[in-house]
Amino acid sequence: MISVRHLTKEFKRVKRKEGFLSGVRNLFSAEYTIKRAVDDISFEVREGEIVGYIGPNGAGKSTSIKMLSGILVPTSGHLEVNGIVPYKDRKANARQIGAVFGQKTQLWWDVPVIESLRLLKDIYKVSDRQYKRNLEIFNDLLELDTFCQTPVRQLSLGQRMRADLAAALQHDPKILFLDEPTIGVDIVAKEKLRTFIREINREFKVTVLLTTHDMWDIEKLCSRMLIIDHGQVIYDGSVEQIRDTYGGSRTLVVELEEEVADFSVPRAELVKSEGRKKWFRFNRLEASPSDLITQIGGRYPIVDLTVEEPEIEQLVRSIYQGQGRRTEVM
Amino acid sequence: MDTLRIYLKLIGISMRSRLQYRADFVTGIISVIVLNAVNLTLIGILVNRFVHLNGWGLWEMVFLYSFWVMSHSLYSLLFWHFNTMEDHIVQGTFDQFLLRPIGTLVQFLGREIQYIGIGDVIVGATGLTLAYSHLHLDWGIYEYTWLVVSVLSGTLVETAIAWIISSLSFWTTRSMSAFFVMMRLNALTQQYPIDIFGTWFRVVVTGLIPVAFINYYPSLLLLGKTEQAGSWGWLGMMSPVVAVLLLGIALLVWNRALRRYSSTGS
């Protein structure tokens, strides 16, 4: 569905001169610095996938999305979206994609949501039947009817995002680009957005590429994630695989009946101790939680216990921080 | 045709957006009328003291001014927001025009409408009518046609200049200072016949930033003053040609600007 090969994007930035008439001198003999925002990226997205595209700020996520949606022309490399090269045929590409940028709305600020939708219907040449059918779906899944008569500027952030999703989907795009669709939205509204994205992916086979800083979006939505940093792909694989590869360790937290001195358990490491609570880290390939519980319980009565999974966010952070040379776990 | 239909729909939604702020709408129109009335009064005072300004009488000056206001009214109604292009570039809202399967220009132009242009239409039409009767003009179909053609040409000249300046902001990011230069030149040519200024100024407003084609040159022709203007007189017929040329240049610059945007995103 999406095919990206050796995609590179460089930006030329004028090096600002200092001192007398610097602005004027800049106009005539500008020196440039070249910044490589996207550096030889390759990946494929298959039809019907939801792929999380993540990385720290400035990693090149938005630049990639802008190239895929036809806003920017790449410096070199090849990209194709459902058989169309976006920068060569911007309008044809625009008809088959939908895009939501969490930071900016695509809707007309001062008029009710429904008017924006009607206008976009004309722009995308959506038929009356298709328009009505989609509106029903949006009313159903996004509760669009509860706020479609309200001007966009009066919507809450969550409502605005739902309105933007409706606007991006009413021409039945095959591919949906979501750039931080849950940014600034409260937990309940986030959950609604996620349910909706999952639903349209399942029901209408819409392929989704989404960037986010919220790892819950990834865990709840994505079958696969691409991590990029400094313009390069540093991880491409499933969410489970990242746990196996980078997060083999679990932590067993036990609360004992009474305070005891620190003790050790074979195949586990005591990492924290706080009164009656002890934290043991173990590798799940070497030890099983039930073994550890039996061993500890044999010595001291246990009041309460939990097994903590490593948070995906932590794993990703450890990948950002250099553990991740280019790893391909396909 | 499709593009025109979309443009009208876009304008429709911009109008409804504007109407959300009714008070702003009314004060905008009133203040434009007041501003123009003050300008005209100042011209009146000036000409009354000197009787003639380089051969231009009071009502000829009123004609010149109203002609400019008339041309400008359409520009300010439909194209005024060219000077907001820089905001779209700085804030990145220009991206959304590229996300939709229609042309970028029509989306940009359909983005806004400036009601204050209506104030200009009222002042321009009133001024021209008054001047017409005081100057005892007696036009036939030819002159009326030429009036319409040259008013529209004037609109297009101003629009093309604004379009070029706003396209330049794709390179410079900020274009407000260039717009100020245009407004200053405009202010001089709208109120005074440029033959009272020196040759260098006439060269600038004729050849470099040709705002003199908005009202001065067509007025020469319509007021029968081409003889008086001497070797500059023939330019009276040229404003449609200048308008088309400028629009051509603007289109070229605009296309280059778009290409630049798609490679830099800023």
Contacts between the chains, C-beta under 8 A, distances in Angstrom:
chain1	res1	chain2	res2	distance
A	11	B	264	6.3
A	11	B	265	7.6
A	12	B	264	7.2
A	63	B	265	7.5
A	66	B	95	7.1
A	66	B	265	6.4
A	69	B	98	7.8
A	69	B	99	6.0
A	70	B	98	6.4
A	70	B	99	7.7
A	71	B	95	5.3
A	71	B	98	4.6
A	71	B	99	6.9
A	71	B	262	6.8
A	71	B	265	6.9
A	72	B	262	5.8
A	72	B	263	7.1
A	72	B	265	5.3
A	73	B	262	4.7
A	73	B	263	5.3
A	75	B	263	8.0
A	87	B	262	6.8
A	90	B	98	6.6
A	91	B	101	4.4
A	91	B	102	7.1
A	92	B	101	7.4
A	94	B	98	7.9
A	94	B	99	6.0
A	94	B	100	5.6
A	94	B	101	4.0
A	95	B	101	4.6
A	99	B	99	5.6
A	101	B	95	7.6
A	104	B	92	7.0
A	104	B	93	6.4
A	104	B	95	7.8
A	104	B	96	7.2
A	106	B	96	5.3
A	106	B	99	7.2
A	108	B	13	5.5
A	108	B	17	6.4
A	109	B	17	7.1
A	110	B	16	7.6
A	110	B	17	3.7
A	110	B	18	8.0
A	110	B	20	4.9
A	111	B	13	5.8
A	111	B	16	5.4
A	111	B	17	5.6
A	111	B	20	7.7
A	115	B	13	6.0
A	115	B	16	7.1
A	116	B	13	7.6
A	119	B	9	5.7
A	119	B	10	7.0
A	119	B	13	5.7
A	120	B	100	8.0
A	122	B	5	7.5
A	122	B	6	6.3
A	122	B	9	5.7
A	123	B	6	6.2
A	123	B	100	5.6
A	123	B	101	7.0
A	123	B	102	5.8
A	124	B	100	7.7
A	124	B	101	6.5
A	151	B	20	7.2
